[in-house]
Amino acid sequence: MPSFAIRANMSSQSPTEYELAALIVTSLNLEGVQAGEIEPEAPLFGGSLGLDSIDALEIALAVSRHYGIHLRADHPDNRRIFSSLRALALHIAHERQAQPA
């Protein structure tokens, strides 16, 4: 796999990003990929992970179940939200803060 999306050093992932990466790896059954290897700024789609639009739906379902955040297919910012692990983690954090307690 190209090194731009997979890395050996886990230090640049936040704990939230690591948790989300683990959810993605588990829900998509990504063989040979460890959560800590996913580069936070690397593209989730069209990169070395080989994810496609069906995977986006699976990720949205897993996020909904795990975090209670609904990612709509018609959201105008989906390209940005799903652009990287970091962008998705930031969106989830923002949506969780916006939810009533």
N, C-alpha and C positions, 0 to 999 in steps of 0.2 A: 504494500500500500504506500502511496506517496506520503511523505512526511508532513505535508502542510496541514492535514487534518488529524493525524495521529501523532502523539508525542510520548516520550518516556518520562518527562518531568511533570509531576502532578501539582507543582506549586502554583501555577497560574489559575487553576480552577478554584472558585469559591466553594464552600461547603454546599451551598444551594445548587450550584452548577454541577457539582459531583453527584448530588442526590438526583437531579434531573437526568444527568447522563446515565446513571444506573437504571433509572426508570425506562429510558429509551432503549438501552441495551437489552434489558429484560423483556420489555413488551414487544420488541421487534426480533427477539432471538438472534441478535447479532453475534454470530460465531467468530471467535478470534479477536473480539474487540472488548477491551476492558474500559469501564466507565472513566477511569482516570486518564486514559489515553486520548480522549476526545478533546481536541484543542477548542477552547471556548469561543474563539473568534473565527474559526474555520467554517465554511459553508456546510450546513447540514445536508443540503440537497445539491446534486450535481458535483459532489466532491468524492473523496475516496471512500466514504461510508456507503456509497451506492444507494442512497435513499431516493424514493420516488413519491409520487402523489398518494399512492395507497399507504405508504409509510406515514405520510403527514396525517392521514385520517386516523391511523393507529395511535400515533403520538397524541393527537387531540383527544382521543378516547381515553388513553392512559392518564393524561393530564387532568381530564374531567373527573375521572374516578379517584385519582390520588389527591388532587388539590382542590377539587370542587370548582374549578375554573372551566367555563365553557368557551371553547375556541370555535367560533362560527366559520363555516366554509366561505361565507360571503363577506367576511370582515375586510374592509378596504386596505388594512395594513398587514395582511397575512404574509406578504412577501418579506416585509421587514421583520415581523414577529418570528417567522420561521427561518430567518436568514442564518442564524448561528445558535449554538447552545446558549451563549451569553444573552443574546437578544430574547430568546424564549424565556430564559430564567428571569430576566428583568421584567418582561411582560407579565409573567405569573406573579411576581412579587408586587407589581403595581396593582394588578387585579385583586389580589388578596387583601391589600391595604384598603382598597376601595369598597370591599364588602362590609356590610354592617356587622358589628360584633354580636 
